[in-house]
Amino acid sequence: MQLKDFNYHLPPELIAQEPAHRRESARLMTLDRKSGEIGEGVVADIAEHFVAGDLLVINDTRVIPARLLGRKETGGKAEVFLVRRRDEAGQVWQCLIKCSKSPAPGSLIILSEGVTARIVERSEHDTWIVSFSPEEGFLDRLEMIGSMPLPPYIRRPANVIDGERYQTVFARERGAVAAPTAGLHFTESLLQKVRARGVDILPLTLHVGLGTFMPVRVKDLSEHRMHREYYRIPETTAKAITDRKKAGKRVIALGTTTTSSGTRRCRRWQP
């Protein structure tokens, strides 16, 4: 496959810049895989597409406010974007650094609330290893000083509402730098409707990472190198998936990529 095969025109003015007023009121496109028939409705109706015995697998990752603004010791503006945690304490991270000149190892970026970022060394994919101080409580301070990493096609600063709407209602495990977007439209009441149809709902964790922001830089897609992402599948979820597949039942996993055009929002969910 060639990169050019995926080119299409998407007018910028048709890309929604705000979420739907209610999560489940977003519009939904469905595709019957046998007949090829395309249907259209709203996410609130999605429970009707489930049948007893289905297993719905959700991603319980939680988006961190990964975008940090600060200044270099010399006074120049700098932006630190957290990509992946590199230690258990959450003090050392792989980061993207945006500033006027490439930072030097050992240099310091001063953030707010008494937090500083020390550049340790260059890492892969134009990223840097960064150590944050103070050593204790950085993840808690991050909630105060960071902002939500909205996708690049959302051309506005993150606001207070994004702190809630750019998380799924089942977000638990901190670590993603982008939301698993297909799950953003599910509400507790909608999940209850799905359960009421005899469907089990179980979690796994996949922290959406750098690959969601980075462009594809090769023409031949077979040469594209995918970025690594952390994932964890609980034993109960893994067993349930295996048992359902052996029994010929459906396992439905919420996808992570979407296209939004104005008020038309298509969310992909994949049997």
C-alpha positions in Angstrom: 0.0 0.0 0.0 1.1 3.5 -0.8 0.6 6.5 1.4 -1.0 8.4 -1.6 -3.8 5.8 -1.6 -5.2 7.3 1.6 -5.3 10.9 0.4 -8.7 12.5 0.5 -10.0 16.0 0.8 -11.5 17.0 4.3 -12.5 20.7 4.4 -11.1 22.2 7.6 -14.4 24.1 8.2 -16.2 20.7 8.5 -14.0 19.4 11.4 -16.0 19.8 14.6 -14.1 21.9 17.2 -16.4 21.2 20.1 -17.9 17.9 21.4 -21.6 17.1 21.0 -23.8 18.6 23.7 -24.5 15.1 25.1 -22.1 12.2 24.6 -24.6 9.8 23.2 -26.3 12.3 20.9 -23.4 12.1 18.4 -24.4 10.6 15.1 -23.4 7.1 14.3 -22.8 5.3 11.0 -23.2 1.5 10.8 -22.2 -0.9 8.1 -23.7 -4.4 7.7 -20.7 -6.5 6.8 -22.8 -9.2 5.0 -25.1 -7.0 2.9 -22.9 -3.9 2.7 -25.9 -1.8 3.7 -25.0 1.5 5.4 -27.2 2.9 8.2 -27.2 6.1 10.2 -28.5 6.9 13.6 -27.1 8.2 16.9 -24.8 6.6 19.5 -27.7 6.3 22.0 -29.2 3.6 19.7 -26.0 1.4 19.6 -27.3 -1.0 22.3 -29.7 -2.3 19.7 -26.8 -3.7 17.7 -25.7 -6.0 20.6 -27.1 -9.5 21.3 -27.0 -11.7 24.3 -23.6 -13.5 24.7 -21.6 -10.6 23.2 -18.5 -9.4 25.0 -17.7 -5.7 24.9 -14.1 -4.9 25.6 -13.4 -1.3 26.7 -10.1 0.6 27.1 -9.9 2.0 30.6 -6.9 4.2 29.9 -7.0 7.7 31.3 -5.6 10.7 29.4 -3.0 12.7 31.3 -2.7 16.5 30.8 0.4 15.9 28.9 1.1 19.4 27.5 3.3 21.6 29.7 4.4 25.2 29.1 7.4 26.8 30.6 10.7 28.7 29.9 14.3 27.7 29.5 16.8 29.1 31.9 17.8 31.6 29.3 14.2 32.9 29.2 13.0 31.4 25.9 9.6 29.7 25.7 9.5 26.0 25.8 6.8 23.3 25.6 7.2 19.8 27.0 4.9 17.1 25.8 4.8 13.9 27.8 4.9 10.7 25.7 5.6 7.7 27.9 6.5 7.1 31.5 10.0 5.6 31.9 10.0 4.7 35.6 7.6 3.5 38.3 7.6 6.7 40.3 6.5 8.8 37.3 9.5 11.1 37.5 11.3 10.2 34.3 9.4 10.5 31.0 10.1 10.3 27.3 9.0 13.7 25.9 8.7 15.9 22.9 10.4 19.3 23.4 9.4 22.3 21.4 11.6 25.4 21.7 13.6 27.8 19.5 16.7 25.7 19.7 17.3 22.0 20.3 17.8 21.5 24.1 21.1 20.4 25.4 21.5 17.5 27.9 21.6 18.9 31.4 19.6 22.0 30.6 16.6 23.0 32.7 13.0 24.0 31.7 11.1 25.8 34.4 7.4 25.0 34.6 4.8 26.3 37.0 4.0 25.3 40.6 7.7 24.8 41.4 8.1 22.0 38.8 11.2 21.8 36.7 12.2 19.5 33.8 15.8 18.4 33.4 16.9 17.2 29.9 18.7 13.9 30.4 19.5 12.7 26.9 18.1 12.4 23.3 15.9 9.4 22.7 14.2 7.8 19.7 11.8 9.5 17.2 13.1 13.0 18.0 12.2 12.7 21.6 14.1 13.3 24.9 14.4 11.6 28.2 13.4 14.2 30.9 13.6 14.0 34.7 11.0 16.1 36.6 11.4 17.6 40.0 10.1 17.5 42.7 10.6 13.7 42.8 7.5 13.0 44.8 4.0 13.9 43.8 4.8 14.9 40.2 1.8 13.1 38.8 -0.5 14.9 41.2 1.1 18.3 40.3 0.7 17.4 36.6 -3.1 17.6 37.0 -2.6 21.3 38.0 0.0 22.5 35.6 -0.7 20.4 32.4 -3.4 20.9 29.7 -5.2 18.2 27.7 -3.4 17.1 24.5 -6.2 17.8 22.0 -5.6 16.4 18.5 -3.9 18.8 16.1 -7.1 19.1 14.0 -8.8 20.8 17.0 -7.5 24.3 16.5 -8.2 25.9 19.8 -6.7 25.8 23.3 -7.9 23.1 25.7 -10.4 24.3 28.2 -12.0 23.2 31.5 -14.7 21.2 29.7 -12.1 19.2 27.8 -10.8 17.9 31.1 -14.0 15.9 31.5 -15.2 15.4 27.9 -11.8 14.2 26.6 -12.0 11.3 29.0 -14.2 8.2 28.7 -16.6 7.6 31.6 -14.7 4.4 32.3 -11.2 6.0 32.3 -9.2 4.6 35.2 -5.5 4.0 34.5 -3.4 7.2 33.9 -1.0 7.2 31.0 -2.5 8.0 27.6 -1.6 11.1 25.6 -4.8 10.9 23.5 -8.2 9.5 24.2 -9.5 6.2 22.9 -12.0 8.2 20.9 -14.6 5.6 20.0 -15.4 5.2 23.7 -16.0 8.9 24.3 -19.7 8.8 23.5 -20.6 6.0 25.9 -22.4 7.0 29.1 -23.1 5.0 32.3 -26.8 4.7 31.2 -25.8 3.5 27.8 -23.5 0.9 29.2 -26.3 -0.3 31.5 -28.5 -0.7 28.4 -25.8 -2.8 26.8 -25.5 -5.0 29.9 -29.3 -5.4 30.0 -29.2 -7.1 26.6 -27.0 -9.9 28.2 -23.7 -8.4 27.2 -20.6 -8.6 29.5 -18.3 -5.6 29.6 -14.6 -6.1 30.6 -11.6 -3.7 30.5 -8.1 -3.8 29.1 -5.6 -0.9 29.2 -3.8 0.5 26.2 -2.2 3.9 26.6 -2.6 5.7 23.3 0.9 7.1 22.5 3.1 9.2 20.2 2.0 7.4 17.1 -1.4 9.1 17.1 0.3 12.5 16.6 3.2 11.6 14.4 2.8 11.8 10.6 3.7 8.9 8.3 6.9 9.9 6.6 7.4 7.1 4.1 5.6 6.5 0.7 5.6 2.7 1.0 3.5 1.8 4.1 5.4 -1.4 4.5 8.4 0.7 5.6 6.5 2.6 8.3 7.7 1.9 11.8 4.8 1.8 14.3 5.4 3.5 17.7 5.4 1.3 20.8 2.4 1.6 23.2 1.9 0.2 26.7 -0.9 -2.3 27.1 -2.2 -4.7 29.8 -4.8 -7.3 29.4 -6.2 -8.6 32.7 -6.4 -12.4 33.0 -10.2 -12.3 33.4 -10.5 -10.3 30.2 -8.2 -12.6 28.3 -10.0 -15.7 29.4 -13.4 -14.2 28.6 -12.2 -13.3 25.0 -10.8 -16.8 24.5 -14.0 -18.5 25.8 -16.2 -16.3 23.6 -14.2 -17.0 20.5 -14.3 -20.8 21.1 -18.0 -20.6 21.6 -18.5 -18.7 18.3 -19.7 -15.6 20.1 -18.8 -12.0 19.2 -16.1 -10.0 20.9 -16.5 -6.3 20.2 -13.7 -3.9 20.9 -14.0 -0.2 20.8 -11.6 1.2 18.1 -9.5 4.3 18.7 -9.6 6.4 15.6 -12.4 8.5 14.2 -13.4 11.1 11.7 -15.5 14.1 12.7 -17.2 16.3 10.2 -19.3 19.1 11.6 -22.0 17.5 13.7 -21.6 14.2 11.9 -19.4 11.9 14.1 -18.7 8.4 13.0 -17.4 6.1 15.7 -15.9 2.8 14.7 -16.5 -0.3 16.8 -15.0 -3.4 15.5 -16.4 -7.0 15.9 
